[in-house]
């Protein structure tokens, strides 16, 4: 399969999840499974969806969602980490790729508190469970 370099990322519509391969990511993702809610603006309408986080890193996450999104769309998210605390609030993300109900987002801005909580959660995921 031949891949073309596209300069305008807002026009990328990936037919396969491999659009953002592990080689293209700067930060490896950790496989996870927990719920989230996301919202954004699409054609002057408010988009609200929910789904499952399927992988996570300090730089972004992969999602299986129930509402379609487009590359370049900015979303706000509530991540329901399985730590029993309030949802982790992520004010600014950007959709990097889409493939049907799957899509990936990059974090544009995390508060210090939320960033620390995310890093702590990721560290806990990498510790072998006894």
C-alpha positions as a Python dict, from the first residue, in 0.01 Angstrom:
ca = {
    (1, 'X'): (0, 0, 0),
    (2, 'X'): (141, 338, -99),
    (3, 'X'): (115, 621, 156),
    (4, 'X'): (121, 985, 49),
    (5, 'X'): (238, 1268, 268),
    (6, 'X'): (-46, 1514, 320),
    (7, 'X'): (37, 1868, 428),
    (8, 'X'): (-316, 1970, 529),
    (9, 'X'): (-397, 1746, 825),
    (10, 'X'): (-756, 1865, 841),
    (11, 'X'): (-828, 1672, 522),
    (12, 'X'): (-687, 1337, 642),
    (13, 'X'): (-949, 1062, 669),
    (14, 'X'): (-772, 738, 750),
    (15, 'X'): (-927, 419, 617),
    (16, 'X'): (-725, 222, 872),
    (17, 'X'): (-636, 277, 1235),
    (18, 'X'): (-271, 239, 1137),
    (19, 'X'): (-275, 597, 1002),
    (20, 'X'): (-89, 695, 1319),
    (21, 'X'): (149, 403, 1351),
    (22, 'X'): (368, 339, 1652),
    (23, 'X'): (663, 469, 1452),
    (24, 'X'): (493, 807, 1403),
    (25, 'X'): (409, 853, 1771),
    (26, 'X'): (658, 1034, 1988),
    (27, 'X'): (523, 873, 2304),
    (28, 'X'): (424, 503, 2320),
    (29, 'X'): (64, 429, 2418),
    (30, 'X'): (-43, 197, 2700),
    (31, 'X'): (-342, -33, 2631),
    (32, 'X'): (-629, 51, 2870),
    (33, 'X'): (-1006, 24, 2884),
    (34, 'X'): (-1222, 280, 3065),
    (35, 'X'): (-1504, 519, 2983),
    (36, 'X'): (-1502, 880, 2869),
    (37, 'X'): (-1733, 1156, 2752),
    (38, 'X'): (-1632, 1403, 2480),
    (39, 'X'): (-1781, 1718, 2335),
    (40, 'X'): (-1700, 1967, 2063),
    (41, 'X'): (-1854, 2184, 1793),
    (42, 'X'): (-1942, 2037, 1454),
    (43, 'X'): (-2105, 2259, 1189),
    (44, 'X'): (-2229, 2501, 1455),
    (45, 'X'): (-2391, 2210, 1645),
    (46, 'X'): (-2272, 2082, 1980),
    (47, 'X'): (-2143, 1727, 1951),
    (48, 'X'): (-2162, 1509, 2263),
    (49, 'X'): (-2044, 1151, 2269),
    (50, 'X'): (-1919, 880, 2493),
    (51, 'X'): (-1707, 575, 2447),
    (52, 'X'): (-1408, 377, 2566),
    (53, 'X'): (-1044, 480, 2589),
    (54, 'X'): (-847, 196, 2425),
    (55, 'X'): (-493, 330, 2467),
    (56, 'X'): (-332, 620, 2649),
    (57, 'X'): (-7, 815, 2677),
    (58, 'X'): (106, 1148, 2818),
    (59, 'X'): (53, 1289, 2468),
    (60, 'X'): (-287, 1153, 2369),
    (61, 'X'): (-528, 863, 2355),
    (62, 'X'): (-714, 625, 2128),
    (63, 'X'): (-1094, 609, 2156),
    (64, 'X'): (-1383, 394, 2039),
    (65, 'X'): (-1667, 648, 2035),
    (66, 'X'): (-2038, 660, 1959),
    (67, 'X'): (-2037, 997, 1776),
    (68, 'X'): (-1833, 1061, 1460),
    (69, 'X'): (-1557, 1322, 1469),
    (70, 'X'): (-1334, 1476, 1204),
    (71, 'X'): (-959, 1521, 1189),
    (72, 'X'): (-863, 1859, 1332),
    (73, 'X'): (-1177, 1890, 1545),
    (74, 'X'): (-1112, 2021, 1896),
    (75, 'X'): (-1272, 1825, 2179),
    (76, 'X'): (-1313, 1858, 2555),
    (77, 'X'): (-1310, 1531, 2750),
    (78, 'X'): (-1392, 1372, 3083),
    (79, 'X'): (-1186, 1055, 3138),
    (80, 'X'): (-1333, 812, 3390),
    (81, 'X'): (-1007, 665, 3519),
    (82, 'X'): (-1066, 346, 3717),
    (83, 'X'): (-909, 500, 4028),
    (84, 'X'): (-1241, 585, 4193),
    (85, 'X'): (-1178, 962, 4185),
    (86, 'X'): (-1364, 1233, 3993),
    (87, 'X'): (-1321, 1226, 3614),
    (88, 'X'): (-998, 1366, 3472),
    (89, 'X'): (-1094, 1683, 3282),
    (90, 'X'): (-905, 1756, 2960),
    (91, 'X'): (-1001, 2099, 2827),
    (92, 'X'): (-821, 2095, 2491),
    (93, 'X'): (-758, 1800, 2258),
    (94, 'X'): (-736, 1772, 1880),
    (95, 'X'): (-848, 1477, 1667),
    (96, 'X'): (-541, 1335, 1489),
    (97, 'X'): (-699, 1046, 1294),
    (98, 'X'): (-1030, 867, 1243),
    (99, 'X'): (-1131, 519, 1126),
    (100, 'X'): (-1501, 450, 1165),
    (101, 'X'): (-1586, 456, 1535),
    (102, 'X'): (-1215, 463, 1628),
    (103, 'X'): (-1020, 787, 1654),
    (104, 'X'): (-711, 928, 1816),
    (105, 'X'): (-661, 1261, 1987),
    (106, 'X'): (-359, 1455, 2103),
    (107, 'X'): (-362, 1661, 2420),
    (108, 'X'): (-318, 2030, 2347),
    (109, 'X'): (-336, 2154, 2704),
    (110, 'X'): (-348, 1981, 3043),
    (111, 'X'): (-351, 2158, 3377),
    (112, 'X'): (-59, 2077, 3607),
    (113, 'X'): (-295, 1885, 3837),
    (114, 'X'): (-449, 1680, 3557),
    (115, 'X'): (-110, 1616, 3396),
    (116, 'X'): (27, 1485, 3725),
    (117, 'X'): (-276, 1264, 3773),
    (118, 'X'): (-241, 1124, 3422),
    (119, 'X'): (130, 1049, 3474),
    (120, 'X'): (54, 877, 3807),
    (121, 'X'): (-213, 663, 3642),
    (122, 'X'): (21, 566, 3358),
    (123, 'X'): (299, 473, 3604),
    (124, 'X'): (54, 253, 3795),
    (125, 'X'): (-40, 77, 3469),
    (126, 'X'): (324, -10, 3400),
    (127, 'X'): (380, -170, 3743),
    (128, 'X'): (324, -550, 3730),
    (129, 'X'): (20, -654, 3935),
    (130, 'X'): (85, -920, 4202),
}
